[in-house]
Amino acid sequence: MHHKHNPMRFLFLFSLLLFSQNTHTQTCNYLAYDGFAYPPNTPLEGLQGGTGWQTPWNVQSENTNLPGFEIASANPLSWLDLQTSGNYTSGGLAYLTAGRRLNTSSTGSFSNWLSPDGTIGKAGTTLWASILLRKNQNSDEPVAAIWHESNLQWCDGCTSNKVAVGYFGASSNVGGQRRWTLRIQDQFYPTAVPMVPNETVLLVVKFEFQAGSTSVSLFVNPAALGNDAPQPAPDLTQ
């Protein structure tokens, strides 16, 4: 798992889950979660809270500059009545990126989803992921969460195999409007939902793994969450 930005600031809360159990209490069977419940003004590099992770957060070049990739609490991300820890990560510095490896060991939380080669994606299984994301500046600088298979946690450019959601600059612009976008490999699929600066968005991703292919669906600000799939239908499926 990886998230990326260029020099602009963004905010991020991440979870990867199997299913939701209760709409009102919003409890879930989390396989991996990080609510960034760390002290504010702390560099992200080396932090290792949450659950379902194999390694701590790793910022490119182990960078600990402040301001940079850091924990913040002012003006927290919020979406309807979704419960959050209140803290988030805000990034970053220049063109550095940051990432964290999911626990893909044979005894880890994703053991039932591992393919024979040890990567997540066992045929016949499904995973859901969700993030709260906000871009604070009205610019074309990208802001995204990326899942990839590189051995370098922060380096999505080290492999062509990736799925990402967020805003990707010119690749997300349609008719002069910036839009939230699904990326698969090097193909970009803008939704009809505009990216509004300073406005938090809930992005929910469904991965359906089959032999030889994966179906990826993106829900942008779904109206309902719970035991069933988010409603309404996904904004995109590829």
C-alpha positions in Angstrom: 0.0 0.0 0.0 1.3 3.4 -1.0 0.3 6.9 -1.2 1.7 9.7 -3.3 1.6 13.4 -3.9 3.8 16.0 -5.5 4.5 19.2 -3.5 0.9 19.9 -2.5 -0.6 19.0 0.8 -3.1 16.2 1.3 -4.7 14.3 4.1 -5.3 10.6 4.4 -7.0 7.9 6.5 -6.8 4.3 5.3 -8.5 0.9 6.0 -8.6 -2.4 4.2 -11.4 -4.6 5.2 -13.3 -7.8 4.5 -16.8 -6.6 5.2 -18.9 -4.2 7.3 -21.0 -5.7 10.0 -23.2 -3.0 11.3 -24.3 0.2 9.6 -25.1 2.3 12.8 -22.1 1.4 14.9 -19.8 1.1 11.8 -17.9 -1.8 13.2 -15.9 -3.9 10.7 -13.8 -7.0 10.3 -10.6 -5.1 9.5 -7.8 -6.9 7.8 -5.6 -3.8 7.9 -6.3 -0.4 9.4 -4.4 2.7 10.3 -6.3 5.6 11.9 -3.0 7.6 12.4 -3.6 7.8 16.1 -0.1 9.1 16.7 0.9 12.4 18.4 0.3 15.4 16.1 3.4 17.0 14.5 5.2 13.7 14.5 7.0 12.6 11.3 5.3 9.7 9.5 8.6 7.8 8.9 8.9 4.8 11.2 5.5 4.9 12.7 3.8 1.5 13.1 0.4 1.7 14.8 -2.8 0.2 13.5 -3.2 -3.5 12.6 -2.6 -5.8 9.6 0.8 -4.3 8.6 4.1 -6.1 8.1 6.3 -3.0 8.4 6.3 0.6 9.7 5.6 3.5 7.5 8.5 4.3 5.2 9.0 7.7 3.6 11.3 7.9 0.7 14.9 8.5 1.8 13.7 8.0 5.4 12.8 11.7 5.4 11.6 13.2 8.7 11.5 16.8 7.7 8.7 18.9 9.2 6.6 20.1 7.5 6.6 17.0 5.4 4.8 13.6 5.8 3.5 14.1 9.3 0.6 13.5 11.7 -1.9 16.3 12.1 -5.2 16.7 14.0 -6.5 20.2 13.2 -9.3 20.4 10.7 -9.8 16.6 10.7 -11.2 14.6 7.8 -14.9 13.8 8.2 -17.6 12.3 6.1 -21.2 12.3 7.2 -21.3 10.3 10.5 -18.4 8.0 9.7 -16.4 7.4 12.8 -12.7 8.3 12.7 -9.9 8.7 15.2 -9.6 12.4 14.4 -5.9 12.3 13.4 -4.6 11.9 9.8 -1.4 12.1 7.9 -0.6 15.3 6.0 2.0 15.3 3.3 4.6 15.9 2.3 7.9 17.3 1.0 9.0 18.0 -2.6 8.3 14.9 -4.7 8.9 12.3 -2.0 6.4 9.4 -1.5 5.5 7.2 1.4 4.2 3.7 1.8 3.7 0.7 4.1 3.7 -3.0 3.4 0.6 -5.0 4.2 1.1 -8.2 6.2 1.3 -10.9 3.5 3.1 -13.5 5.6 1.7 -17.0 5.6 0.3 -16.4 9.1 -0.7 -12.7 8.5 -4.2 -11.2 8.3 -4.2 -11.7 4.5 -3.2 -15.4 4.5 -6.6 -16.5 3.1 -6.3 -14.1 0.2 -2.8 -15.0 -0.9 -2.1 -16.4 -4.4 0.4 -19.3 -4.8 3.1 -16.7 -5.5 2.5 -15.1 -2.1 0.8 -11.9 -3.3 -2.7 -10.8 -2.4 -5.2 -11.9 -5.1 -6.3 -15.5 -4.6 -8.8 -16.4 -7.3 -12.4 -16.4 -6.0 -11.8 -13.9 -3.2 -12.9 -10.3 -2.7 -11.4 -7.5 -0.7 -12.7 -4.0 0.1 -10.6 -0.9 0.8 -11.6 2.6 1.8 -9.8 5.9 2.3 -10.7 9.4 3.4 -8.8 11.8 1.2 -8.6 15.6 0.8 -6.6 17.8 -1.5 -6.1 21.2 0.1 -4.8 23.2 -2.9 -6.6 24.2 -6.1 -3.9 22.8 -8.5 -3.1 20.0 -10.9 -0.7 18.3 -8.4 -1.6 14.6 -7.9 -3.0 13.1 -4.7 -3.5 9.4 -4.6 -3.5 6.1 -2.7 -1.8 3.3 -4.6 -1.6 -0.5 -4.2 1.4 -2.0 -5.9 3.8 -5.0 -5.7 7.2 -3.3 -5.5 9.6 -4.4 -2.7 10.2 -0.7 -2.1 7.2 0.4 -0.1 7.2 4.0 -1.3 8.1 3.2 -5.0 5.0 2.7 -7.1 7.1 3.5 -10.2 9.2 0.4 -9.6 6.4 -1.8 -11.0 3.8 -1.6 -13.7 1.3 -3.6 -11.6 -0.8 -1.2 -9.6 -4.2 0.0 -8.7 -4.7 3.6 -7.5 -7.5 6.0 -6.6 -7.3 9.8 -6.2 -6.5 12.7 -8.4 -3.8 12.4 -11.1 -3.4 15.8 -12.6 -4.0 16.1 -16.3 -5.0 12.5 -16.5 -8.0 13.2 -14.2 -9.1 16.4 -15.9 -12.2 16.3 -18.2 -13.3 19.4 -20.0 -11.3 21.5 -17.6 -12.9 19.9 -14.5 -10.7 18.0 -12.0 -12.3 14.6 -11.2 -11.7 11.7 -8.8 -10.2 8.9 -10.8 -9.4 5.2 -10.8 -6.1 4.1 -12.2 -5.2 0.6 -13.3 -1.7 0.1 -14.5 -1.1 3.1 -16.7 -4.8 3.6 -17.7 -6.8 6.4 -16.0 -10.6 6.3 -15.6 -12.0 9.6 -14.4 -15.4 9.4 -12.7 -18.1 12.0 -13.1 -17.4 13.3 -9.5 -15.5 16.6 -9.4 -12.5 16.9 -7.1 -13.3 19.9 -4.9 -10.3 21.5 -3.0 -10.7 21.4 0.8 -13.5 18.9 0.6 -13.1 15.4 2.1 -14.1 12.4 -0.1 -14.7 8.8 0.8 -13.3 6.4 -1.8 -14.3 2.8 -1.5 -12.7 0.2 -3.7 -13.8 -3.4 -4.4 -11.3 -5.9 -5.6 -12.8 -9.1 -7.1 -10.0 -11.6 -7.9 -10.5 -14.2 -10.6 -8.1 -16.6 -12.4 -6.2 -14.4 -14.8 -8.1 -11.2 -14.1 -9.2 -8.8 -11.4 -12.3 -6.6 -11.4 -11.9 -3.3 -9.7 -14.9 -1.1 -8.7 -14.7 2.4 -7.3 -17.5 4.0 -5.2 -17.1 7.8 -4.6 -19.0 9.1 -1.6 -21.4 6.1 -1.4 -24.7 7.0 0.2 -24.9 3.8 2.4 -22.4 1.5 4.0 -23.1 -1.7 6.0 -23.6 -5.4 5.7 -24.4 -5.1 2.0 -22.4 -3.5 -0.8 -22.2 0.3 -0.8 -25.1 2.1 -2.4 -25.7 3.3 -5.0 -23.9 1.3 -7.8 -20.2 1.9 -8.3 -19.1 5.0 -10.2 -16.7 2.8 -12.2 -15.9 -0.8 -12.7 -12.9 -2.0 -14.8 
